[in-house]
């Protein structure tokens, strides 16, 4: 354990005590959000990123240690564990390195070498190795003559020498230091190659840029590699990994061949060639391919994480009465009204894009719903007929004295949600089209609360998301959602089961029990009432309470991020200031002048006290940014309306490592390539834009048939 702690501390540039404290908290059942927020003193103020790095590295090193013990035990049982080998195994810090050391001792299927050993040729191989190391002269054929044994299946001297060569070739191919050299050489000097297979004429595939492709292994872009592998999987591309063999063979020969005797040197050259081409290159090429794939997965998943985080933390328009409009031409527009808590009120289907009479009826229906429910927000889905519906709604709003704010909302994943078990459980008596309109309305009110109900892979912010390691992807996306939910906090009396599931310390079963308790007993009046919920014990309460909010409850602190374990500190502050708890925010100046050290305890130090005071100044505040939305240009509704040189306002829908996609209101996102993002070199698009950001762009190119739009953020050029 001490070695592991020191290793992690060194790698992450932290103190061993910080690693020890963090691992102890995790062992006690603490979650990352809880530790980051409420145990700063114990960890030395580590943030969520550092805490997750510690957790991941500890898991890796623990798995490595378990495997190390298995390997040591296996080799020892064979009677082959030398002191030097044991030292090398104990020093391993990478799984690949450990497996290379274990390779010669791993149980194998029958190979050419094992068959040669069965024929009694291992002593010949050992004799030839002695020749290689020490002989000034030697006769290979004479040495092999005594191993000719038809009963053993060795008919000739050549067969004996070939069997010995097979044994020596396998030994060469299994030497850990030689494997490391060849692997490093492939990584540093190898080339990925690709070509389009026969039967796919030029211009007929989406992989045209890879028709005759070559890229160094060390510098290939992650999205290029994932595209290559997808094309190969689809049977369109033939993908290879090539490396110049001569330098490798020359180096192997220098490392292995010691004798000056020409006959033995040539024998070894031949077996080294065989060892490399038959045994080393295939397995190590696969290793490198897997290593680069894992790296590309990581880059892609990190991009997905960043996009998902920005989408989930999109500024909410606020919990106000809202109309959700799911646009459509032939099937009409589905309109759902929800109240200021997101509760469904009314549904209507209107047909503004049919006849003049139906358009008039639709306008009257919409205006009536706005008046009836005192609507303040209108959310219009950005799918088919969105701009036409947007123009229609604008007409309806013109005569109104105090019109609602009208916003086009990204509806990616709304149809997935509306047909899901979650939606069916929430609205069992409503049609899927109604559920979709409700989801669009709620998405405007509070994106986080609504989007957690949808599989992240269905909301359009990933990059090659179906090509990466799915287990790893799910883990990282779940962590991202957990982080966002706990960062914002959750209204205990309004949260859905799905939202509660991501709160620190709350399992799906407990989330369900909270909702059932709320339905049976009414709104929670205090955080302490959570302890009455089935299966929610003291530990779960400790982990969850600080992230759950109760508006207008018995204790004003229940609507803050102050943890119940620190309520006594706040009571002491209020008493010293002679102010009721509810009025503490009004004493902002006095709070800033407080002598913090006076209130510190063994559990709550200065870091925690500063968090508490910051929370008391603005209790219940939403940490997300101020709500803004894009104004799409009137008259620009289809890709055919776009002309190079136009300057438009749009919203970023997806960020990749080669650029960003922007919705400018024409049903087809345009691409701002990384080279068009700024007047300086940009290495990472995330440094410039994020999902949900409103940006101004200039149209650079329009390819109507291919539905491609080239955009630039370098305006006026």
C-alpha positions as CSV (number, residue, x, y, z in Angstrom):
1,X,0.0,0.0,0.0
2,X,2.8,2.4,0.9
3,X,4.5,1.8,-2.4
4,X,1.3,2.4,-4.3
5,X,0.6,5.6,-2.4
6,X,4.1,6.9,-3.1
7,X,3.8,6.0,-6.8
8,X,0.6,7.9,-7.2
9,X,1.9,10.9,-5.2
10,X,5.0,11.1,-7.4
11,X,3.0,10.7,-10.7
12,X,0.4,13.4,-9.7
13,X,2.8,15.7,-7.9
14,X,0.9,15.4,-4.6
15,X,1.9,14.6,-1.1
16,X,1.6,10.9,0.1
17,X,-0.6,12.2,3.0
18,X,-3.1,13.5,0.5
19,X,-3.3,10.2,-1.4
20,X,-3.6,8.3,1.9
21,X,-6.5,10.6,3.1
22,X,-8.3,10.3,-0.2
23,X,-8.1,6.5,-0.4
24,X,-9.3,6.3,3.2
25,X,-12.3,8.4,2.4
26,X,-13.1,6.3,-0.6
27,X,-12.8,3.2,1.5
28,X,-15.3,4.7,3.9
29,X,-17.8,5.0,1.0
30,X,-17.4,8.7,0.3
31,X,-18.1,9.9,-3.2
32,X,-15.9,12.1,-5.3
33,X,-18.3,15.1,-5.2
34,X,-18.7,14.8,-1.4
35,X,-14.9,14.6,-0.8
36,X,-14.2,17.5,-3.1
37,X,-16.8,19.7,-1.5
38,X,-16.9,18.7,2.2
39,X,-13.6,17.1,3.0
40,X,-11.1,19.7,1.8
41,X,-9.2,19.8,5.0
42,X,-8.5,16.1,4.9
43,X,-7.4,15.9,1.3
44,X,-5.5,19.2,1.2
45,X,-8.1,20.9,-1.1
46,X,-8.0,18.4,-3.9
47,X,-10.5,19.0,-6.7
48,X,-12.7,16.5,-8.5
49,X,-10.2,16.0,-11.4
50,X,-7.4,15.1,-9.0
51,X,-9.7,12.8,-6.9
52,X,-10.8,10.9,-10.0
53,X,-7.2,10.6,-11.1
54,X,-6.2,9.1,-7.7
55,X,-9.2,6.6,-7.9
56,X,-8.3,5.5,-11.4
57,X,-4.6,5.2,-10.8
58,X,-5.2,3.3,-7.6
59,X,-7.5,0.9,-9.4
60,X,-4.9,0.3,-12.1
61,X,-2.0,-0.2,-9.7
62,X,-4.2,-2.5,-7.6
63,X,-5.0,-4.6,-10.6
64,X,-1.3,-4.6,-11.6
65,X,-0.3,-5.8,-8.1
66,X,-2.9,-8.6,-8.2
67,X,-1.5,-9.7,-11.6
68,X,2.1,-9.4,-10.4
69,X,1.4,-11.8,-7.5
70,X,-0.2,-14.3,-9.9
71,X,2.7,-14.1,-12.3
72,X,5.3,-14.5,-9.5
73,X,3.3,-17.5,-8.2
74,X,3.1,-19.1,-11.7
75,X,6.8,-18.7,-12.5
76,X,7.8,-19.9,-9.0
77,X,5.6,-23.1,-9.4
78,X,7.7,-23.8,-12.6
79,X,10.9,-23.5,-10.5
80,X,12.1,-20.7,-12.8
81,X,11.9,-17.6,-10.6
82,X,15.4,-16.3,-10.4
83,X,16.3,-13.4,-8.1
84,X,16.9,-11.1,-11.1
85,X,13.6,-12.0,-12.7
86,X,11.8,-11.4,-9.4
87,X,13.4,-8.0,-9.0
88,X,12.4,-7.1,-12.6
89,X,8.8,-8.2,-12.0
90,X,8.6,-6.3,-8.7
91,X,9.8,-3.1,-10.4
92,X,7.1,-3.2,-13.1
93,X,4.8,-0.2,-13.2
94,X,3.0,-1.1,-16.5
95,X,0.8,-4.1,-17.3
96,X,2.5,-4.4,-20.8
97,X,5.9,-4.6,-19.2
98,X,4.8,-7.3,-16.7
99,X,3.2,-9.4,-19.5
100,X,6.4,-9.2,-21.6
101,X,8.4,-10.6,-18.6
102,X,5.8,-13.3,-18.1
103,X,5.5,-14.3,-21.8
104,X,8.3,-17.0,-21.8
105,X,6.6,-18.7,-18.9
106,X,3.0,-18.4,-20.0
107,X,1.3,-21.7,-20.9
108,X,1.1,-21.9,-24.7
109,X,-0.7,-23.8,-27.4
110,X,1.6,-26.1,-29.3
111,X,4.0,-23.9,-31.3
112,X,6.8,-24.8,-33.7
113,X,9.2,-24.4,-30.8
114,X,7.2,-26.7,-28.4
115,X,7.1,-29.3,-31.2
116,X,10.9,-29.0,-31.6
117,X,11.3,-29.5,-27.8
118,X,9.1,-32.6,-28.0
119,X,11.5,-34.0,-30.6
120,X,14.4,-33.5,-28.1
121,X,16.0,-30.6,-29.9
122,X,16.3,-28.2,-27.0
123,X,19.9,-29.4,-26.1
124,X,20.9,-28.6,-29.7
125,X,19.4,-25.1,-29.4
126,X,21.4,-24.6,-26.1
127,X,24.6,-25.8,-27.8
128,X,24.1,-23.4,-30.7
129,X,23.6,-20.5,-28.3
130,X,26.9,-21.5,-26.6
131,X,28.5,-21.4,-30.1
132,X,27.0,-17.9,-30.6
133,X,28.4,-16.6,-27.3
134,X,31.9,-18.2,-27.3
135,X,32.9,-20.1,-30.4
136,X,35.7,-18.9,-32.7
137,X,34.9,-21.7,-35.0
138,X,32.2,-24.4,-35.2
139,X,30.5,-26.8,-37.5
140,X,26.7,-26.5,-37.2
141,X,25.9,-29.6,-39.3
142,X,28.2,-31.7,-37.3
143,X,26.7,-30.5,-34.1
144,X,23.2,-31.3,-35.4
145,X,24.1,-34.8,-36.7
146,X,23.7,-36.5,-33.4
147,X,20.1,-35.1,-33.0
148,X,18.9,-36.9,-36.2
149,X,16.3,-39.4,-34.9
150,X,13.6,-40.7,-37.2
151,X,11.7,-42.2,-34.2
152,X,11.4,-38.7,-32.8
153,X,10.5,-37.3,-36.2
154,X,13.8,-35.7,-37.0
155,X,14.7,-37.2,-40.4
156,X,17.6,-35.0,-41.4
157,X,20.3,-32.6,-40.2
158,X,18.4,-29.7,-41.8
159,X,15.3,-30.7,-39.8
160,X,17.3,-30.7,-36.6
161,X,18.8,-27.3,-37.3
162,X,15.3,-25.9,-38.2
163,X,13.9,-27.2,-35.0
164,X,16.7,-25.6,-33.0
165,X,16.1,-22.4,-34.9
166,X,12.4,-22.5,-34.0
167,X,13.3,-22.8,-30.3
168,X,15.8,-19.9,-30.5
169,X,13.5,-17.7,-32.5
170,X,10.8,-18.1,-29.9
171,X,13.3,-17.2,-27.2
172,X,14.3,-14.1,-29.1
173,X,10.7,-13.1,-29.7
174,X,9.9,-13.5,-25.9
175,X,12.8,-11.4,-24.5
176,X,11.2,-8.4,-22.7
177,X,13.9,-5.9,-23.6
178,X,13.8,-6.8,-27.3
179,X,10.0,-6.6,-27.4
180,X,10.2,-3.2,-25.7
181,X,12.6,-2.1,-28.4
182,X,10.5,-3.3,-31.3
183,X,7.3,-1.9,-29.8
184,X,8.9,1.5,-29.3
185,X,10.3,1.4,-32.9
186,X,6.8,0.8,-34.3
187,X,5.4,3.6,-32.1
188,X,8.1,6.1,-33.2
189,X,8.7,5.1,-36.8
190,X,5.6,3.1,-37.9
191,X,3.1,4.4,-40.5
192,X,-0.7,3.8,-40.6
193,X,-1.7,3.1,-44.2
194,X,-5.1,2.8,-45.7
195,X,-6.7,2.3,-49.1
196,X,-10.3,1.9,-50.4
197,X,-11.0,-1.7,-51.3
198,X,-12.1,-2.7,-54.8
199,X,-15.7,-2.3,-55.7
200,X,-15.9,1.3,-54.3
201,X,-15.5,3.8,-57.2
202,X,-14.0,7.2,-56.5
203,X,-16.4,9.6,-54.9
204,X,-18.7,6.8,-53.7
205,X,-17.7,6.6,-50.0
206,X,-17.4,8.8,-47.0
207,X,-13.8,7.7,-46.7
208,X,-12.5,9.5,-49.8
209,X,-9.7,11.2,-47.9
210,X,-8.4,7.8,-46.9
211,X,-8.3,6.4,-50.5
212,X,-4.6,6.5,-50.5
213,X,-3.6,7.4,-47.0
214,X,-0.5,7.4,-44.8
215,X,0.2,8.9,-41.4
216,X,3.0,8.4,-38.8
217,X,1.8,6.4,-35.8
218,X,3.3,8.9,-33.4
219,X,1.3,11.9,-34.9
220,X,-1.9,10.5,-36.3
221,X,-5.0,12.5,-35.1
222,X,-7.3,10.5,-32.9
223,X,-10.3,11.2,-35.1
224,X,-8.4,10.0,-38.2
225,X,-7.5,6.7,-36.5
226,X,-11.1,6.1,-35.3
227,X,-12.3,6.8,-38.8
228,X,-9.7,4.3,-40.3
229,X,-10.8,1.6,-37.9
230,X,-14.5,2.2,-38.6
231,X,-13.9,2.1,-42.4
232,X,-11.9,-1.2,-41.9
233,X,-14.7,-2.6,-39.8
234,X,-17.3,-1.6,-42.5
235,X,-15.3,-3.4,-45.1
236,X,-14.6,-0.2,-47.1
237,X,-11.0,0.4,-46.1
238,X,-8.0,-1.8,-45.9
239,X,-5.9,-0.5,-43.0
240,X,-2.4,-1.5,-42.2
241,X,0.4,-0.6,-39.8
242,X,3.8,-0.7,-41.5
243,X,7.4,-0.1,-40.3
244,X,10.7,-0.3,-42.1
245,X,12.1,-3.8,-41.1
246,X,15.8,-3.3,-42.0
247,X,16.7,-1.0,-39.2
248,X,14.9,-3.2,-36.7
249,X,16.6,-6.4,-38.0
250,X,20.0,-4.7,-38.0
251,X,19.6,-3.6,-34.4
252,X,18.3,-7.1,-33.3
253,X,21.3,-8.7,-34.9
254,X,23.7,-6.3,-33.1
255,X,22.1,-7.1,-29.8
256,X,21.9,-10.9,-30.3
257,X,24.7,-12.1,-32.5
258,X,28.1,-12.3,-30.8
259,X,30.1,-14.8,-32.8
260,X,32.4,-13.9,-35.7
261,X,31.9,-17.3,-37.3
262,X,30.1,-16.6,-40.7
263,X,28.1,-19.8,-40.7
264,X,26.7,-19.2,-37.2
265,X,26.0,-15.5,-37.9
266,X,24.0,-16.4,-41.0
267,X,22.1,-19.0,-39.0
268,X,21.2,-16.4,-36.4
269,X,20.3,-13.8,-39.1
270,X,17.8,-16.2,-40.5
271,X,16.2,-17.1,-37.2
272,X,16.1,-13.4,-36.1
273,X,14.3,-12.6,-39.4
274,X,11.8,-15.5,-38.6
275,X,11.4,-14.3,-35.0
276,X,10.6,-10.8,-36.1
277,X,8.3,-11.5,-39.1
278,X,6.5,-14.5,-37.7
279,X,6.3,-13.9,-34.0
280,X,7.2,-10.3,-33.0
281,X,5.8,-8.1,-35.6
282,X,2.2,-9.6,-35.7
283,X,1.8,-9.5,-31.9
284,X,3.5,-6.1,-31.3
285,X,1.7,-4.5,-34.2
286,X,-1.5,-5.6,-32.5
287,X,-0.2,-4.2,-29.2
288,X,0.6,-0.9,-30.8
289,X,-2.8,-0.8,-32.6
290,X,-4.6,-1.5,-29.3
291,X,-2.5,1.1,-27.5
292,X,-3.2,3.8,-30.1
293,X,-6.9,2.8,-30.2
294,X,-7.0,3.2,-26.4
295,X,-5.4,6.6,-26.7
296,X,-7.8,7.7,-29.5
297,X,-10.7,6.4,-27.3
298,X,-9.4,8.5,-24.4
299,X,-9.2,11.7,-26.5
300,X,-12.6,11.1,-28.0
301,X,-14.2,10.4,-24.6
302,X,-12.5,13.5,-23.1
303,X,-14.1,15.6,-25.9
304,X,-17.5,14.0,-25.3
305,X,-17.1,14.7,-21.5
306,X,-16.3,18.3,-22.1
307,X,-19.2,18.7,-24.5
308,X,-21.6,16.9,-22.2
309,X,-20.6,19.0,-19.3
310,X,-21.1,22.2,-21.1
311,X,-24.5,21.0,-22.4
312,X,-25.7,19.9,-19.0
313,X,-24.5,23.2,-17.5
314,X,-26.3,25.2,-20.1
315,X,-27.9,28.3,-18.5
316,X,-31.5,27.5,-17.5
317,X,-34.2,30.0,-18.7
318,X,-35.8,29.4,-15.3
319,X,-38.7,27.6,-13.8
320,X,-41.5,29.7,-15.5
321,X,-44.7,28.6,-17.2
322,X,-43.6,27.4,-20.6
323,X,-45.0,26.1,-23.9
324,X,-43.0,23.4,-25.7
325,X,-43.5,23.2,-29.4
326,X,-42.4,20.1,-31.4
327,X,-42.6,21.4,-35.0
328,X,-43.9,19.5,-38.0
329,X,-45.4,20.2,-41.5
330,X,-47.8,17.4,-42.5
331,X,-48.3,16.0,-38.9
332,X,-48.7,19.5,-37.5
333,X,-47.0,21.1,-34.4
334,X,-47.4,19.4,-31.1
335,X,-47.8,22.0,-28.3
336,X,-47.5,21.2,-24.6
337,X,-47.9,23.6,-21.7
338,X,-46.1,23.1,-18.4
339,X,-46.2,25.2,-15.2
340,X,-43.4,26.7,-13.2
341,X,-42.5,23.3,-11.7
342,X,-42.5,21.5,-15.0
343,X,-45.8,19.9,-14.4
344,X,-47.8,19.0,-17.5
345,X,-50.9,21.2,-18.0
346,X,-52.4,20.9,-21.5
347,X,-51.7,19.6,-25.0
348,X,-52.9,20.7,-28.4
349,X,-51.9,19.8,-32.0
350,X,-52.0,22.7,-34.4
351,X,-51.5,22.9,-38.2
352,X,-50.0,26.3,-39.1
353,X,-48.4,25.1,-42.3
354,X,-51.4,23.7,-44.1
355,X,-54.3,26.1,-45.2
356,X,-54.9,29.7,-44.3
357,X,-57.9,28.6,-42.2
358,X,-55.9,26.1,-40.2
359,X,-53.1,28.7,-39.7
360,X,-55.7,31.1,-38.2
361,X,-57.1,28.3,-36.0
362,X,-53.5,27.4,-34.9
363,X,-52.8,31.1,-34.0
364,X,-56.0,31.3,-31.9
365,X,-55.2,28.1,-30.1
366,X,-51.7,29.2,-29.3
367,X,-52.7,32.6,-28.1
368,X,-55.4,31.0,-25.9
369,X,-52.9,28.7,-24.3
370,X,-50.5,31.6,-23.7
371,X,-53.2,33.6,-21.9
372,X,-54.7,30.6,-20.0
373,X,-51.4,29.4,-18.5
374,X,-49.8,32.8,-18.2
375,X,-46.9,31.5,-20.4
376,X,-43.5,33.3,-20.1
377,X,-41.4,31.1,-22.2
378,X,-41.9,29.3,-25.6
379,X,-39.5,26.5,-26.5
380,X,-39.5,25.5,-30.2
381,X,-37.6,22.4,-31.2
382,X,-35.0,22.9,-33.9
383,X,-35.9,19.9,-36.1
384,X,-38.0,19.8,-39.3
385,X,-40.2,22.9,-39.8
386,X,-38.6,24.7,-36.9
387,X,-37.8,28.0,-38.7
388,X,-41.2,28.1,-40.3
389,X,-42.8,27.4,-36.9
390,X,-40.6,30.1,-35.3
391,X,-41.9,32.6,-37.9
392,X,-45.5,31.6,-37.2
393,X,-45.1,31.9,-33.4
394,X,-43.5,35.4,-34.0
395,X,-46.7,36.4,-35.8
396,X,-48.9,35.2,-32.9
397,X,-46.8,37.1,-30.4
398,X,-46.7,40.5,-32.2
399,X,-50.1,41.8,-30.9
400,X,-49.5,40.7,-27.3
401,X,-48.6,43.4,-24.9
402,X,-46.2,41.3,-22.8
403,X,-45.2,38.5,-25.1
404,X,-43.3,35.4,-23.8
405,X,-39.6,34.9,-24.7
406,X,-39.3,32.6,-27.8
407,X,-36.3,30.3,-28.1
408,X,-35.2,27.6,-30.5
409,X,-34.2,24.6,-28.5
410,X,-31.9,21.8,-29.5
411,X,-34.2,18.8,-29.5
412,X,-31.5,16.1,-30.0
413,X,-32.6,13.0,-28.1
414,X,-36.2,14.2,-27.4
415,X,-37.7,11.4,-29.6
416,X,-35.5,8.9,-27.8
417,X,-36.7,10.1,-24.4
418,X,-40.4,10.2,-25.5
419,X,-40.3,6.5,-26.5
420,X,-38.3,5.4,-23.4
421,X,-39.4,3.5,-20.3
422,X,-38.6,6.7,-18.3
423,X,-41.1,8.7,-20.2
424,X,-43.7,5.9,-20.2
425,X,-43.4,5.7,-16.4
426,X,-43.6,9.5,-16.1
427,X,-46.5,10.0,-18.5
428,X,-48.2,6.6,-19.0
429,X,-51.4,8.0,-20.5
430,X,-49.7,10.4,-23.0
431,X,-48.7,9.8,-26.6
432,X,-45.0,9.9,-27.5
433,X,-45.5,13.1,-29.5
434,X,-46.9,14.8,-26.4
435,X,-44.0,13.6,-24.2
436,X,-41.6,15.0,-26.8
437,X,-43.2,18.5,-26.6
438,X,-43.1,18.4,-22.8
439,X,-39.4,17.4,-22.9
440,X,-38.6,20.4,-25.2
441,X,-40.4,22.8,-22.8
442,X,-38.6,21.4,-19.7
443,X,-35.3,21.5,-21.6
444,X,-35.6,25.3,-21.8
445,X,-36.6,25.6,-18.1
446,X,-33.7,23.5,-16.8
447,X,-31.5,21.6,-19.3
448,X,-29.7,19.6,-16.6
449,X,-32.9,18.2,-15.0
450,X,-34.3,17.1,-18.3
451,X,-31.2,15.9,-20.1
452,X,-30.2,13.4,-17.3
453,X,-33.2,11.3,-18.5
454,X,-31.6,10.7,-21.9
455,X,-28.7,8.4,-22.8
456,X,-25.9,10.9,-23.4
457,X,-25.0,9.1,-26.7
458,X,-28.4,10.3,-28.0
459,X,-27.9,14.0,-27.6
460,X,-25.5,14.7,-30.4
461,X,-22.4,16.0,-28.7
462,X,-20.1,12.9,-29.1
463,X,-17.3,12.2,-31.6
464,X,-17.0,8.7,-32.9
465,X,-18.9,7.7,-29.7
466,X,-20.0,4.3,-31.1
467,X,-16.4,3.4,-32.0
468,X,-14.8,3.8,-28.6
469,X,-14.6,1.5,-25.6
470,X,-18.3,1.5,-24.5
471,X,-17.6,0.5,-20.9
472,X,-15.1,3.2,-20.5
473,X,-17.3,5.7,-22.2
474,X,-20.3,5.0,-19.9
475,X,-18.1,5.3,-16.8
476,X,-16.7,8.7,-17.8
477,X,-20.1,10.1,-18.9
478,X,-21.8,8.9,-15.7
479,X,-19.0,10.6,-13.8
480,X,-19.6,13.8,-15.8
481,X,-23.3,13.8,-15.1
482,X,-22.7,13.1,-11.4
483,X,-20.2,16.0,-11.3
484,X,-22.7,18.4,-13.0
485,X,-25.7,17.4,-10.9
486,X,-23.9,17.8,-7.6
487,X,-22.2,21.0,-8.7
488,X,-25.6,22.6,-9.4
489,X,-27.5,21.0,-6.5
490,X,-31.0,19.4,-6.7
491,X,-34.4,20.6,-5.6
492,X,-35.5,17.7,-3.4
493,X,-39.2,18.4,-3.9
494,X,-39.1,18.7,-7.7
495,X,-36.3,16.3,-8.8
496,X,-37.1,13.2,-10.9
497,X,-36.0,9.7,-10.0
498,X,-33.4,10.0,-12.8
499,X,-31.9,13.3,-11.4
500,X,-31.8,12.0,-7.8
501,X,-29.9,8.9,-9.0
502,X,-26.9,11.1,-9.8
503,X,-26.9,12.8,-6.4
504,X,-23.9,11.8,-4.2
505,X,-24.7,8.7,-2.1
506,X,-28.1,8.0,-3.6
507,X,-28.6,4.7,-5.5
508,X,-31.5,4.1,-8.0
509,X,-33.4,2.2,-5.4
510,X,-33.1,5.0,-2.8
511,X,-34.0,7.6,-5.5
512,X,-37.2,5.6,-6.1
513,X,-37.9,5.5,-2.4
514,X,-37.5,9.3,-2.0
515,X,-40.0,9.9,-4.8
516,X,-42.5,7.4,-3.3
517,X,-42.0,9.0,0.2
518,X,-42.6,12.5,-1.4
519,X,-45.7,11.3,-3.2
520,X,-47.1,9.7,0.0
521,X,-46.2,12.4,2.5
522,X,-46.0,15.6,0.5
523,X,-43.1,17.9,0.1
524,X,-40.1,17.5,2.4
525,X,-39.9,20.3,5.0
526,X,-36.4,19.6,6.1
527,X,-33.3,17.6,5.1
528,X,-33.6,15.6,8.3
529,X,-36.8,14.0,7.0
530,X,-34.7,12.1,4.5
531,X,-33.7,9.8,7.3
532,X,-37.3,8.5,7.3
533,X,-36.9,7.3,3.7
534,X,-36.5,3.5,3.4
535,X,-32.9,2.4,2.9
536,X,-31.5,5.9,3.3
537,X,-29.3,5.6,6.4
538,X,-26.8,7.9,8.1
539,X,-24.0,7.3,5.6
540,X,-26.2,8.0,2.6
541,X,-27.6,11.1,4.4
542,X,-24.0,12.3,5.0
543,X,-23.1,11.9,1.4
544,X,-26.3,13.4,-0.1
545,X,-27.7,16.0,2.2
546,X,-25.4,18.9,1.2
547,X,-26.4,18.6,-2.5
548,X,-30.2,18.5,-1.9
549,X,-32.1,21.8,-1.6
550,X,-35.4,22.5,0.1
551,X,-37.0,25.8,-0.9
552,X,-39.2,27.5,1.7
553,X,-38.4,24.8,4.3
554,X,-38.3,25.0,8.1
555,X,-34.6,25.8,8.1
556,X,-33.2,28.3,5.6
557,X,-29.9,26.5,5.5
558,X,-31.7,23.5,3.9
559,X,-31.8,25.7,0.7
560,X,-28.0,26.1,0.7
561,X,-24.9,24.0,0.0
562,X,-24.0,24.2,3.7
563,X,-23.9,20.7,5.0
564,X,-26.1,19.8,8.0
565,X,-22.9,18.8,9.9
566,X,-21.9,22.5,9.8
567,X,-25.3,24.0,10.9
568,X,-23.9,24.5,14.4
569,X,-21.2,26.7,13.0
570,X,-23.7,28.9,11.2
571,X,-25.9,29.1,14.3
572,X,-22.9,30.4,16.2
573,X,-22.2,33.0,13.6
574,X,-25.8,34.1,13.6
575,X,-25.8,34.4,17.3
576,X,-22.6,36.4,17.4
577,X,-24.0,38.7,14.7
578,X,-27.4,38.8,16.5
579,X,-29.2,38.1,13.3
580,X,-31.9,35.5,12.5
581,X,-30.7,32.8,10.1
582,X,-33.0,33.9,7.4
583,X,-31.5,37.4,7.4
584,X,-27.8,36.4,7.3
585,X,-27.5,37.2,3.6
586,X,-28.3,40.8,4.3
587,X,-25.2,41.1,6.5
588,X,-22.7,40.5,3.7
589,X,-20.3,43.2,4.8
590,X,-20.2,41.8,8.4
591,X,-19.7,38.3,7.1
592,X,-16.6,39.4,5.2
593,X,-15.1,40.9,8.3
594,X,-15.6,37.7,10.4
595,X,-12.6,36.2,12.2
596,X,-12.8,32.8,10.5
597,X,-10.4,31.0,12.9
598,X,-12.9,31.6,15.8
599,X,-15.3,29.2,14.2
600,X,-13.0,26.4,12.9
601,X,-13.4,22.9,14.4
602,X,-11.6,19.6,14.1
603,X,-13.8,18.7,11.2
604,X,-14.3,22.2,9.5
605,X,-11.2,24.3,8.9
606,X,-10.7,27.5,7.1
607,X,-11.4,26.1,3.6
608,X,-14.8,24.8,4.8
609,X,-15.5,28.1,6.6
610,X,-14.8,30.1,3.4
611,X,-17.2,27.9,1.5
612,X,-19.9,28.4,4.2
613,X,-19.5,32.2,4.2
614,X,-19.7,32.3,0.4
615,X,-22.9,30.3,0.5
616,X,-24.4,32.4,3.2
617,X,-23.9,35.6,1.0
618,X,-26.0,34.1,-1.8
619,X,-28.0,31.1,-0.4
620,X,-29.6,28.8,-3.0
621,X,-27.8,30.5,-5.9
622,X,-27.5,28.7,-9.2
623,X,-23.8,28.5,-10.2
624,X,-24.7,28.3,-13.9
625,X,-24.1,31.2,-16.2
626,X,-26.8,33.8,-17.2
627,X,-29.3,32.6,-19.8
628,X,-28.7,33.7,-23.4
629,X,-29.9,32.5,-26.8
630,X,-29.1,32.9,-30.4
631,X,-31.1,35.2,-32.7
632,X,-31.4,33.4,-36.1
633,X,-31.6,35.7,-39.1
634,X,-35.1,36.1,-40.6
635,X,-35.4,34.8,-44.1
636,X,-32.5,32.3,-43.7
637,X,-34.3,29.0,-43.1
638,X,-32.8,26.6,-45.6
639,X,-29.3,25.7,-46.7
640,X,-30.2,27.1,-50.2
641,X,-30.6,30.6,-48.5
642,X,-26.9,30.7,-47.5
643,X,-24.4,32.6,-49.6
644,X,-20.6,32.9,-49.0
645,X,-19.8,36.1,-47.1
646,X,-23.0,36.2,-45.0
647,X,-22.5,36.9,-41.3
648,X,-24.9,35.0,-39.0
649,X,-25.5,34.3,-35.4
650,X,-25.6,30.7,-34.3
651,X,-25.2,28.3,-31.4
652,X,-22.4,25.7,-31.0
653,X,-23.9,22.2,-31.0
654,X,-20.8,20.0,-30.9
655,X,-17.1,20.5,-30.4
656,X,-14.6,18.0,-31.8
657,X,-10.8,18.1,-31.9
658,X,-10.9,19.3,-35.5
659,X,-13.4,22.1,-35.1
660,X,-16.9,23.0,-33.9
661,X,-20.4,22.5,-35.4
662,X,-22.7,25.5,-35.3
663,X,-26.5,25.7,-35.8
664,X,-27.3,28.8,-37.9
665,X,-31.0,27.9,-38.3
666,X,-31.0,26.0,-41.6
667,X,-31.6,22.4,-40.3
668,X,-28.0,21.5,-41.1
669,X,-25.1,22.4,-38.8
670,X,-22.1,24.1,-40.3
671,X,-18.4,23.3,-39.5
672,X,-16.0,25.9,-38.2
673,X,-12.7,24.1,-38.9
674,X,-10.0,24.6,-36.2
675,X,-8.1,26.7,-38.7
676,X,-11.0,29.1,-38.9
677,X,-11.6,29.7,-35.2
678,X,-9.2,32.5,-34.5
679,X,-6.5,34.7,-35.9
680,X,-3.9,32.7,-34.0
681,X,-2.9,29.0,-33.9
682,X,-5.5,26.9,-32.0
683,X,-4.4,23.6,-30.7
684,X,-7.7,22.7,-28.9
685,X,-11.1,24.0,-30.1
686,X,-12.3,23.8,-26.4
687,X,-10.0,26.7,-25.7
688,X,-12.2,28.9,-28.0
689,X,-15.8,27.6,-27.8
690,X,-18.1,25.3,-25.9
691,X,-21.4,23.6,-26.5
692,X,-24.3,26.0,-26.1
693,X,-22.2,29.1,-26.7
694,X,-23.8,31.8,-29.0
695,X,-21.3,32.8,-31.7
696,X,-21.1,35.0,-34.8
697,X,-19.9,33.2,-37.9
698,X,-19.2,34.0,-41.6
699,X,-20.3,31.6,-44.3
700,X,-17.3,30.4,-46.3
701,X,-18.7,27.7,-48.5
702,X,-22.0,25.9,-49.2
703,X,-22.2,22.4,-50.8
704,X,-26.0,21.9,-51.1
705,X,-25.9,18.4,-52.5
706,X,-23.6,17.1,-49.8
707,X,-25.3,19.3,-47.1
708,X,-21.9,20.8,-46.1
709,X,-21.6,24.3,-44.8
710,X,-18.1,25.8,-44.1
711,X,-18.1,28.6,-41.5
712,X,-15.5,30.9,-40.1
713,X,-15.2,32.8,-36.8
714,X,-12.6,35.0,-38.3
715,X,-15.1,37.6,-39.4
716,X,-14.6,40.0,-42.3
717,X,-11.9,37.9,-44.0
